[in-house]
Amino acid sequence: MFFQNAVRIALALTAARLVAGVDTLPHGFWAMLATLTLTRTTLDETRHTIRLALTGTLVGALVTAGTLTLAGTDTRFYAVLLPLWMLIAFTVGPVRGVGWAQGLFTVLVALVFAQLAPPSWHLAEVRMLDVLVGSAIGAVFGLLAWPRGAHDELRYAAAELLRRAAEIVVATSASAARGTTAAPPSGAPPGHRSLHRSVILAESAYAQYQSEPARMDGHATSPAVDWQATLMAGHHTLWGSQRLLEPPHAVLGPATAEALAGVGERVAGRMLLVSAALDPGGDTPTAPVPSIEMTLAEATAEPPDAPRLYYATVSWLQSLTADLDRIGAGPGKE
């Protein structure tokens, strides 16, 4: 997500610089500043922000034109008013929102430029034009590059996280059933590294998703997803697998080992079902997945010398099943 946002902003700033240079836009850096400050991670939020910014800039431009017309070339007036206006702009603007910030800043830059050169009300016109150009560039790139922000990226990252977790569940359950360890002496197995990377990517996407406002277009959305439960499923898979793979391991009986490996495969299959439902490239939207039975009635020959390994693995699989149950039933911001 950070890379995507960086690419989007870089392309938008490049376009703003080209427009300012080719068309000799007066004070073109204002257009670049507007592009940088008004472009958001989703198209809905960008559109909403631009509407507020243009309204505030228009009001500020009218105030600026009136002030420059009345005060004329009296630089002492601008010098006295500038510190007071800076205090108001930098105090009220961040609190009241982007519209107020743009309007107050429009007057502020006019007060500064009025002390450097003979002022004219056309300065307000130029400011409005630059903000309009910068906003249009930001809106265009918001439309062309990932207009839904972290929404689809989070679904993809969560789906990939569960696919990696399913692989670890199968490998760990089979290893525990054999009474062996799959971890090399030098550290965690490669599958753990891939799962750890998937967890980090999913957490990054979730962090941006939480920073974005709810959808403002009124369109219907898919059922709620508990993204925190999805992340916890990845964490529980990673931590539990690492603990279960720590030697020494006692050997389980054939019947118990077969039952334990079978439950691990069923939990992994459930993870793959949830992953397919979350994947934005799938054929169907997120939907509840069937629950599975966690009973082990067939595992009657429990080895007396390794009950801790057996019950630790079963408890781990049950906790993963609880996480999967919460994914489609918990609160989500869709």
C-alpha positions as CSV (number, residue, x, y, z in Angstrom):
1,M,0.0,0.0,0.0
2,F,2.8,2.4,0.8
3,F,4.4,1.8,-2.6
4,Q,1.1,2.2,-4.4
5,N,0.4,5.5,-2.6
6,A,4.0,6.7,-3.4
7,V,3.5,5.9,-7.1
8,R,0.2,7.6,-7.3
9,I,1.5,10.8,-5.6
10,A,4.7,10.8,-7.7
11,L,2.7,10.5,-11.0
12,A,0.3,13.2,-9.9
13,L,3.1,15.6,-8.9
14,T,4.9,14.9,-12.2
15,A,1.7,15.8,-14.1
16,A,1.2,18.9,-12.1
17,R,4.8,20.0,-12.8
18,L,4.4,19.4,-16.5
19,V,1.2,21.4,-16.6
20,A,2.8,24.2,-14.6
21,G,5.8,24.3,-16.9
22,V,4.3,23.7,-20.3
23,D,1.3,26.1,-19.8
24,T,3.4,28.6,-17.8
25,L,0.9,28.5,-15.0
26,P,1.4,31.5,-12.7
27,H,2.7,30.3,-9.3
28,G,2.5,26.7,-10.5
29,F,3.9,25.5,-7.2
30,W,0.4,26.1,-5.7
31,A,-1.0,23.6,-8.2
32,M,1.6,21.0,-7.0
33,L,0.9,21.8,-3.4
34,A,-2.8,21.3,-4.0
35,T,-2.2,18.0,-5.7
36,L,0.0,16.9,-2.8
37,T,-2.4,17.9,0.0
38,L,-5.8,17.1,-1.5
39,T,-5.1,13.7,-3.1
40,R,-6.4,10.9,-0.9
41,T,-6.1,7.2,-1.0
42,T,-9.7,6.6,-2.3
43,L,-11.6,8.4,-5.0
44,D,-14.6,9.1,-2.8
45,E,-12.5,10.7,-0.2
46,T,-10.5,12.7,-2.8
47,R,-13.7,14.0,-4.4
48,H,-15.1,15.0,-1.0
49,T,-11.9,16.7,0.0
50,I,-11.6,18.6,-3.3
51,R,-15.2,19.9,-3.0
52,L,-14.5,21.3,0.4
53,A,-11.1,22.7,-0.7
54,L,-12.5,24.5,-3.7
55,T,-15.3,26.0,-1.7
56,G,-12.9,27.2,0.9
57,T,-10.5,28.5,-1.7
58,L,-13.3,30.4,-3.5
59,V,-14.4,32.1,-0.3
60,G,-10.7,32.9,0.5
61,A,-10.2,34.3,-3.0
62,L,-13.2,36.6,-2.6
63,V,-11.9,37.9,0.7
64,T,-8.4,38.3,-0.8
65,A,-9.7,40.3,-3.8
66,G,-11.7,42.6,-1.5
67,T,-8.7,43.1,0.9
68,L,-6.3,43.9,-1.9
69,T,-8.7,46.2,-3.5
70,L,-9.4,48.2,-0.3
71,A,-5.8,48.2,1.1
72,G,-4.1,48.9,-2.2
73,T,-0.3,49.2,-1.9
74,D,-0.2,50.0,1.8
75,T,2.4,47.4,2.8
76,R,2.2,48.4,6.5
77,F,-1.3,47.1,6.6
78,Y,-0.3,43.7,5.3
79,A,2.7,43.6,7.6
80,V,0.6,44.2,10.7
81,L,-2.2,41.8,9.6
82,L,0.1,39.0,8.5
83,P,1.2,37.7,12.0
84,L,-2.4,37.8,13.3
85,W,-3.7,36.0,10.2
86,M,-1.0,33.4,10.5
87,L,-2.0,32.7,14.1
88,I,-5.7,32.3,13.0
89,A,-4.9,30.2,9.9
90,F,-2.5,27.7,11.6
91,T,-4.8,27.4,14.6
92,V,-8.3,27.3,13.1
93,G,-7.5,25.6,9.8
94,P,-6.3,22.2,11.1
95,V,-9.2,22.1,13.6
96,R,-12.1,23.1,11.2
97,G,-11.0,21.0,8.3
98,V,-9.6,21.3,4.8
99,G,-12.2,23.9,3.6
100,W,-11.3,26.4,6.3
101,A,-7.6,25.6,5.9
102,Q,-7.6,26.3,2.1
103,G,-9.6,29.5,2.6
104,L,-7.4,30.9,5.3
105,F,-4.2,29.9,3.5
106,T,-5.4,31.6,0.3
107,V,-5.7,34.9,2.2
108,L,-2.4,34.2,4.0
109,V,-0.3,33.8,0.8
110,A,-1.9,37.0,-0.6
111,L,-0.8,38.9,2.4
112,V,2.8,37.6,1.9
113,F,3.0,38.4,-1.8
114,A,1.4,41.8,-1.3
115,Q,4.6,42.8,0.6
116,L,6.9,41.6,-2.1
117,A,5.3,43.2,-5.2
118,P,2.5,45.6,-6.0
119,P,-0.7,43.6,-5.2
120,S,-3.6,43.1,-7.5
121,W,-6.9,41.3,-7.1
122,H,-5.8,39.0,-9.9
123,L,-3.6,37.2,-7.3
124,A,-6.8,35.7,-5.9
125,E,-7.8,34.6,-9.4
126,V,-4.4,32.9,-9.9
127,R,-4.7,31.1,-6.6
128,M,-8.1,29.8,-7.4
129,L,-6.9,28.6,-10.8
130,D,-3.9,26.8,-9.4
131,V,-5.9,25.0,-6.8
132,L,-8.5,24.0,-9.4
133,V,-5.7,22.6,-11.7
134,G,-4.1,20.7,-8.8
135,S,-7.4,19.3,-7.6
136,A,-8.3,18.2,-11.1
137,I,-4.9,16.4,-11.5
138,G,-5.4,14.7,-8.1
139,A,-8.9,13.6,-9.0
140,V,-7.8,12.1,-12.3
141,F,-5.0,10.1,-10.8
142,G,-7.3,9.1,-7.9
143,L,-9.6,7.7,-10.5
144,L,-7.0,5.9,-12.6
145,A,-4.8,4.5,-9.8
146,W,-6.5,2.3,-7.2
147,P,-9.7,4.4,-6.7
148,R,-11.0,2.2,-3.9
149,G,-7.9,2.6,-1.8
150,A,-7.1,-0.2,0.6
151,H,-10.4,-2.0,0.2
152,D,-9.4,-4.5,-2.5
153,E,-5.8,-4.6,-1.3
154,L,-6.9,-5.6,2.2
155,R,-9.1,-8.4,0.8
156,Y,-6.3,-9.7,-1.4
157,A,-3.8,-9.5,1.5
158,A,-6.2,-11.3,3.9
159,A,-6.8,-14.0,1.3
160,E,-3.1,-14.5,0.7
161,L,-2.5,-14.6,4.5
162,L,-5.0,-17.4,5.0
163,R,-3.6,-19.4,2.0
164,R,-0.1,-19.2,3.6
165,A,-1.6,-20.1,7.0
166,A,-3.4,-23.1,5.5
167,E,0.0,-24.5,4.3
168,I,1.5,-24.0,7.7
169,V,-1.4,-25.8,9.4
170,V,-1.1,-28.8,7.2
171,A,2.7,-29.0,7.6
172,T,2.6,-28.5,11.4
173,S,-0.2,-31.0,11.9
174,A,1.5,-33.6,9.9
175,S,4.8,-33.0,11.7
176,A,3.1,-33.2,15.1
177,A,1.4,-36.4,14.0
178,R,4.7,-38.0,13.0
179,G,6.3,-36.8,16.2
180,T,9.0,-35.0,14.3
181,T,10.0,-31.3,13.8
182,A,10.0,-29.6,10.4
183,A,12.1,-26.7,11.7
184,P,15.8,-26.7,10.6
185,P,18.4,-26.1,13.4
186,S,19.3,-22.7,12.0
187,G,15.8,-21.2,12.5
188,A,12.2,-21.1,11.3
189,P,11.2,-23.0,8.2
190,P,10.7,-21.1,4.9
191,G,6.9,-21.3,5.2
192,H,7.1,-19.4,8.4
193,R,8.9,-16.6,6.8
194,S,6.3,-16.3,4.0
195,L,3.5,-16.3,6.5
196,H,5.3,-13.6,8.6
197,R,5.6,-11.5,5.5
198,S,1.9,-12.0,4.7
199,V,1.0,-10.9,8.2
200,I,3.0,-7.7,7.9
201,L,1.4,-6.9,4.5
202,A,-2.1,-7.6,5.8
203,E,-1.5,-5.4,8.9
204,S,-0.3,-2.6,6.7
205,A,-3.3,-2.8,4.4
206,Y,-5.6,-2.9,7.5
207,A,-3.9,0.1,9.0
208,Q,-4.6,2.2,5.9
209,Y,-8.1,0.8,5.6
210,Q,-8.9,2.0,9.1
211,S,-7.6,5.4,8.3
212,E,-10.0,5.7,5.3
213,P,-13.6,6.9,5.9
214,A,-16.6,4.7,5.1
215,R,-17.8,4.6,1.6
216,M,-19.7,7.8,0.7
217,D,-21.3,6.7,-2.6
218,G,-24.2,4.8,-1.0
219,H,-23.6,1.6,-3.0
220,A,-24.4,-1.7,-1.4
221,T,-21.5,-3.5,0.2
222,S,-20.6,-7.1,0.9
223,P,-21.2,-8.7,4.3
224,A,-19.1,-7.4,7.2
225,V,-15.7,-9.0,7.8
226,D,-13.9,-9.1,11.1
227,W,-10.5,-8.1,9.8
228,Q,-8.9,-8.3,13.3
229,A,-10.0,-11.9,13.5
230,T,-8.3,-12.5,10.1
231,L,-5.1,-11.0,11.4
232,M,-5.3,-12.9,14.6
233,A,-5.7,-16.2,12.6
234,G,-2.4,-15.5,10.9
235,H,-0.7,-14.6,14.2
236,H,-2.1,-17.7,16.0
237,T,-1.0,-19.9,13.1
238,L,2.5,-18.5,13.2
239,W,3.0,-18.5,17.0
240,G,1.3,-21.9,17.6
241,S,3.2,-23.6,14.8
242,Q,6.6,-22.4,16.1
243,R,5.8,-23.7,19.6
244,L,4.5,-27.0,18.3
245,L,7.6,-27.6,16.2
246,E,10.0,-27.2,19.1
247,P,11.7,-30.5,20.0
248,P,11.6,-32.9,21.6
249,H,8.6,-34.7,20.3
250,A,7.2,-38.0,21.3
251,V,5.7,-40.4,18.7
252,L,1.9,-40.7,18.6
253,G,0.1,-43.9,17.9
254,P,-1.0,-44.6,14.3
255,A,-4.8,-44.0,14.9
256,T,-4.2,-40.8,16.9
257,A,-1.6,-39.5,14.4
258,E,-4.0,-40.1,11.5
259,A,-6.8,-38.4,13.2
260,L,-4.7,-35.4,14.2
261,A,-3.4,-35.0,10.6
262,G,-6.9,-35.3,9.3
263,V,-8.2,-32.5,11.6
264,G,-5.3,-30.3,10.5
265,E,-6.2,-30.8,6.8
266,R,-9.9,-30.0,7.6
267,V,-8.9,-26.7,9.3
268,A,-6.6,-25.9,6.4
269,G,-9.4,-26.6,4.0
270,R,-11.7,-24.2,5.9
271,M,-9.0,-21.6,5.7
272,L,-8.9,-22.0,2.0
273,L,-12.7,-21.6,1.7
274,V,-12.5,-18.4,3.7
275,S,-9.6,-17.2,1.6
276,A,-11.5,-17.8,-1.6
277,A,-14.5,-15.8,-0.2
278,L,-12.3,-12.9,0.7
279,D,-10.3,-12.8,-2.5
280,P,-11.4,-9.8,-4.6
281,G,-10.6,-11.7,-7.7
282,G,-13.1,-14.5,-6.8
283,D,-16.4,-15.2,-8.5
284,T,-18.5,-14.6,-5.4
285,P,-18.5,-11.9,-2.7
286,T,-17.8,-12.7,0.9
287,A,-20.2,-15.3,2.2
288,P,-20.4,-17.5,5.3
289,V,-18.5,-20.7,5.0
290,P,-19.7,-24.0,6.5
291,S,-18.5,-24.9,10.0
292,I,-16.6,-28.1,10.7
293,E,-16.8,-30.6,13.5
294,M,-13.8,-30.6,15.9
295,T,-14.7,-33.9,17.6
296,L,-12.0,-36.6,17.6
297,A,-14.1,-39.6,18.5
298,E,-12.1,-41.8,16.2
299,A,-8.8,-41.0,18.1
300,T,-9.3,-43.4,21.0
301,A,-5.7,-44.8,21.2
302,E,-4.1,-41.8,22.8
303,P,-0.4,-42.5,23.6
304,P,0.2,-42.2,27.3
305,D,3.7,-40.8,26.8
306,A,2.7,-37.8,24.7
307,P,-0.6,-36.3,25.8
308,R,0.8,-32.8,25.9
309,L,1.7,-32.7,22.3
310,Y,-1.6,-34.2,21.2
311,Y,-3.8,-31.8,23.3
312,A,-1.6,-28.8,22.5
313,T,-2.1,-29.4,18.8
314,V,-5.8,-30.0,19.1
315,S,-6.2,-26.8,21.2
316,W,-4.2,-24.9,18.6
317,L,-6.5,-26.1,15.8
318,Q,-9.6,-25.3,17.8
319,S,-8.4,-21.7,18.4
320,L,-7.8,-21.3,14.6
321,T,-11.4,-22.6,14.0
322,A,-12.7,-20.0,16.4
323,D,-10.8,-17.3,14.5
324,L,-12.3,-18.5,11.3
325,D,-15.8,-18.4,12.8
326,R,-15.3,-14.8,13.8
327,I,-14.1,-13.6,10.4
328,G,-17.5,-13.7,8.8
329,A,-19.5,-12.9,11.9
330,G,-17.7,-10.0,13.5
331,P,-17.9,-6.2,13.0
332,G,-16.3,-4.8,9.8
333,K,-16.1,-1.5,8.0
334,E,-17.1,-2.3,4.5
